[in-house]
Amino acid sequence: MSDKKAAAVARAIGIDTGKNTLRLIGLDDKGAIVLREKVSRGQITVRLANVPRCLIGIEAGMATHYVACELTALGHDVKQVPPAYAKPFRQGHKNDFRDAYAVAEAVQRPSTRCVPVKSR
């Protein structure tokens, strides 16, 4: 399945942040992975600009407020999940894609408390 078509059916997207790159995992209605991508920090808005409105969970951190504001401006519902709340959803050893998957799972739960996005 191509990435463009896969992103169109993603219900929730989890983003794990790094210094220069972000890891994206997109989940469909059944929880299956339909998007798995590594994107540079500067290209995240370009990559998600044409994706239909969806729930995006981003791992909360010092530099995520700016990214969250940019994605909110695109029309997405963005929530910042603290890493401690995403940890129970991680399967196996820690790596960036598994962290993104855990964030995507955690953001879909109604009981997960999220960090509010700071305004500019």
N, C-alpha and C positions, 0 to 999 in steps of 0.2 A: 504494500500500500504506500503510495507516495506521501511525502510529508505535508504537501498542501491539502490533499484530501483528508489526511489523518487529522490535521489541526481543525478541520471544519466540523468533525464529529466529537471533538473533545468537550466533555462537560466540565471538567475541572483540570486545571494546570497547576502543577507544583514546581516551584523554582527554588533551587539551591544556589546561593551566592558564593562567589569566590572573588579573588583579587581582580582578575581580568575577564573571567568567563562565568557564564551562568549556565546551569544544567536545567533543562526543561523536561518534565514528564507530563504527558496528557492522558487523562483517563476518560473512558466513555461511560455510558450509563450503567454498564455492568461491572465496571471497575477494571476493565482490561486496558493495558497500555496501548495507546494509539499514536503517541508522539514521544519520541526520545531524541533529544537534540542538545548540542552544545553550542551556545551562542556567545559572542563577545558582548561585553557590557554596553558598548555603544550601539549595537545592532538590535537590542531587545525590542525597542519600540517599532523598528522597521519590520521585524519578524512577526510581531503580534498585531500589527496595524490592520491586516485584512482578515484576521480571525474573528468569527462571530462572537458576540458578547458572551462571556463565560465567567465562572468563578476562578480566580487566580489566587493561590496561596503562595506567599513568599516567606522564606525563613527570615525572621526578624533579626535585625542587626543595625550597626551604626549607619551604613550606607544604603539601606533599603528604602528609606522614606522617599528619596528622590525617584527611584525606580517605581515605587508604588504610586506616586503622584502622576508620573508619566503614563502609567498603564490605566489609571483612573480617568485621565483625560481622554483616553481612547474609548472609554465607555465600559470597561471591564469592572467587575466587582472584585476588588483587591482586598485581601486580608493578610495581615502579617502574623505568622504563627511563631511563637517562641520555640527555640530548638528543644527545650525540655518537654514541651507538649507534643512534639512530633516524634520524639524518641521511641515511645511505645509502638509506633506503627512501622518502624524500620525493621526489615527482615534481613537477617544475616549480618555480616560484618559491615562496618561503616565505610561508605564511599559516597561521592557526590550524587550519583544517580539514585542510589537508595535513599539518600536524604531527601531528594526532590520527590520521590515516590511517597515517602512518609509524610511530607508536607501536604501533598495532594490528598492523601487519605485523611489527615487530621483536619484540614480546612473544610471538609464536607460534613464533619460531625457538628451538630448544633451545640454541643456542650463545650466545645473548644473555645477558650477565652483568647481573643486576639488583641494584638497591640494596635491602638488607633493610629492612623496615618497622620503625621504632622503636616500642617499646611505650610506653604512656602513663606 
